[in-house]
Amino acid sequence: MSTSSSNESQAASGQANTDLHTGKSQAGPSVSDGSPESQHDAPAASQSSAVQSESSEDSTGLVQELEQLRAQVKGAQEQALRAMAEMENLRKRTANEVSNAHKYAVESFAESLVPVLDSLELSLKVDKPTVETLKEGAEATLRLLNAAFEKNHLVAIEPAGERFDPNRHQAISMVPGSSVSPAVSANHVVTVLQKGYLIHDRVLRPALVTVAQA
């Protein structure tokens, strides 16, 4: 009996030791600070901090870029306003110049006609004019008038013997070309009844002419 009890006591003590050893082995990994999970948590936190830092830098860069764009838009608006003001001033100056051009268009021509008027008035002040003095006065006045025409590019159209040009000549009648000497070819001007005039290249008045029959 005593031998059997002693064996059971030893077996129980051995089982207890085994259980205690097993418990230590199971509990050991659960309290270890160097577990794989703890090692994975540290890099994740560091990566999150880096992402936040990059996001903050991106936000700062966007704000600066936005301020630059606003400054550029403001500068463009100011330039546009200045350009509009300059265009308005130019429009006003141009309108004023056109108005003055219309108002004083004949100023040069009128200035050149004043001596002609003076000559006519002087000729009329003669108490007892003779035919000779009247002729001299008329010739002097005509010279002044021709000078005024030349100064203002007023040119006479005298197309005798030239080909008829409906843009510069106005035909009054058709006559035989052999009616004058030397004879005139068909569709050419035979006689000039009234001179025409050009001012620069524009017809001021067409010449009145007779034209040779075809």
C-alpha positions in Angstrom: 0.0 0.0 0.0 2.7 2.5 0.9 4.6 1.8 -2.3 1.6 2.4 -4.5 0.8 5.7 -2.8 4.4 6.9 -3.2 4.2 6.1 -6.9 1.0 8.1 -7.3 2.4 11.0 -5.4 5.5 11.1 -7.7 3.3 10.8 -10.8 1.2 13.8 -9.7 4.2 15.8 -8.9 5.7 15.1 -12.4 2.3 16.1 -14.1 2.3 19.3 -12.1 5.8 20.1 -13.2 4.9 19.3 -16.8 1.8 21.6 -16.6 3.8 24.4 -15.1 6.5 24.1 -17.8 3.9 24.0 -20.6 2.2 27.1 -19.1 5.4 29.0 -19.2 6.1 28.0 -22.7 2.6 29.2 -23.8 2.7 32.4 -21.9 6.2 33.4 -23.1 5.4 34.6 -26.6 2.3 36.6 -25.6 4.3 39.0 -23.4 7.3 39.4 -25.8 7.8 43.1 -26.8 9.7 42.1 -30.0 6.7 40.3 -31.6 6.2 40.7 -35.5 3.0 42.7 -34.9 4.9 45.3 -32.8 7.6 45.5 -35.5 4.9 46.2 -38.2 3.2 49.0 -36.3 6.3 51.3 -36.0 6.9 51.6 -39.9 3.1 52.2 -40.5 3.2 55.2 -38.0 6.3 56.6 -39.6 4.7 56.3 -43.1 1.6 58.1 -42.0 3.6 60.9 -40.6 5.5 61.2 -43.9 2.2 61.3 -45.9 0.9 64.1 -43.7 4.1 66.1 -44.1 4.0 65.7 -47.9 0.3 66.7 -47.9 1.1 69.8 -45.9 3.9 70.8 -48.4 1.6 70.2 -51.3 -1.1 72.5 -49.8 1.5 75.2 -49.2 2.7 75.0 -52.8 -0.9 75.2 -54.1 -1.5 78.3 -52.0 1.6 80.0 -53.4 0.7 79.0 -57.0 -2.8 80.4 -56.4 -1.4 83.7 -55.1 0.9 83.9 -58.2 -2.1 83.3 -60.5 -4.1 86.0 -58.8 -1.2 88.5 -59.1 -0.9 87.6 -62.9 -4.7 88.1 -63.4 -4.6 91.4 -61.6 -1.7 92.6 -63.7 -3.5 91.5 -66.9 -6.6 93.4 -65.8 -4.6 96.5 -65.2 -2.9 96.3 -68.6 -6.3 95.7 -70.3 -7.7 98.8 -68.5 -4.7 100.9 -69.6 -5.1 99.7 -73.2 -8.8 100.5 -73.2 -8.1 104.0 -71.9 -5.4 104.5 -74.6 -7.8 103.3 -77.3 -10.5 105.7 -76.0 -8.0 108.6 -76.1 -6.9 107.7 -79.6 -10.5 107.5 -80.7 -11.2 111.0 -79.3 -8.1 112.4 -81.0 -8.9 110.8 -84.3 -12.5 112.1 -84.2 -11.2 115.6 -83.4 -8.7 115.5 -86.3 -11.4 114.3 -88.7 -13.7 117.0 -87.5 -11.0 119.6 -88.1 -10.2 118.2 -91.5 -13.8 118.5 -92.5 -14.1 122.0 -91.1 -10.8 123.3 -92.5 -10.6 121.2 -95.7 -10.6 124.3 -98.0 -8.3 126.3 -95.8 -5.3 126.0 -98.1 -7.3 126.7 -101.2 -9.0 129.6 -99.6 -5.7 131.0 -98.6 -4.4 130.9 -102.1 -7.5 132.6 -103.5 -7.2 135.7 -101.2 -4.5 137.3 -103.6 -6.9 136.7 -106.5 -9.6 138.7 -104.7 -7.1 141.4 -103.8 -6.2 141.7 -107.5 -9.8 142.1 -108.6 -10.5 144.7 -106.0 -7.5 146.7 -107.0 -8.5 146.6 -110.7 -12.0 148.0 -109.7 -10.5 150.9 -107.8 -9.0 152.5 -110.9 -10.9 155.7 -111.7 -10.6 155.7 -115.4 -9.6 152.3 -116.6 -8.5 151.8 -120.1 -8.8 148.6 -122.2 -5.1 148.1 -121.8 -5.2 148.4 -118.0 -8.2 146.2 -117.7 -6.5 143.6 -119.8 -3.3 143.8 -117.7 -5.4 143.5 -114.5 -7.3 140.5 -115.9 -4.0 138.8 -116.9 -2.5 139.4 -113.5 -5.6 138.0 -111.8 -5.6 134.9 -114.1 -1.9 134.2 -113.2 -2.7 134.3 -109.5 -5.7 132.0 -110.1 -3.7 129.5 -112.1 -1.0 129.6 -109.3 -3.8 128.9 -106.7 -5.0 125.9 -108.8 -1.5 124.5 -109.3 -0.8 124.8 -105.5 -3.9 122.8 -104.7 -3.4 120.2 -107.5 -6.3 121.4 -109.6 -5.5 120.4 -113.2 -7.4 121.4 -116.3 -8.7 118.6 -118.7 -8.2 119.7 -122.3 -8.5 116.5 -124.4 -8.6 117.8 -128.0 -7.5 115.1 -130.3 -7.4 112.5 -127.6 -9.4 109.3 -127.5 -12.8 109.8 -125.9 -12.8 108.7 -122.2 -16.3 108.6 -120.7 -14.7 108.8 -117.2 -13.3 112.3 -117.9 -15.2 113.6 -120.9 -18.9 114.3 -121.5 -19.9 114.1 -125.2 -22.3 116.7 -126.4 -22.6 115.6 -130.0 -21.1 113.4 -132.7 -19.5 115.1 -135.7 -17.5 113.9 -138.7 -13.9 113.6 -138.0 -13.1 115.2 -141.3 -14.9 118.4 -140.2 -11.7 119.7 -138.7 -8.1 120.0 -140.0 -6.3 117.8 -139.4 -9.0 115.2 -139.5 -9.7 113.3 -136.2 -10.0 109.5 -136.0 -13.3 108.0 -135.0 -14.2 108.0 -131.3 -11.6 110.8 -130.6 -12.4 114.3 -129.3 -12.9 116.8 -132.1 -13.4 120.0 -130.1 -13.5 121.0 -126.4 -16.5 123.2 -125.6 -15.6 123.5 -121.9 -12.5 122.5 -120.0 -12.8 119.9 -117.3 -10.8 119.8 -114.1 -9.1 117.1 -111.9 -8.3 117.5 -108.3 -5.4 115.1 -107.8 -6.8 112.0 -109.6 -10.5 112.7 -109.0 -12.6 114.3 -111.7 -14.0 117.6 -110.3 -15.8 118.4 -113.6 -15.7 116.4 -116.9 -14.8 118.2 -120.1 -17.6 119.0 -122.5 -16.6 117.7 -126.0 -17.7 116.8 -129.4 -16.6 113.3 -130.6 -15.8 112.1 -134.1 -18.3 109.6 -135.6 -17.3 106.0 -136.1 
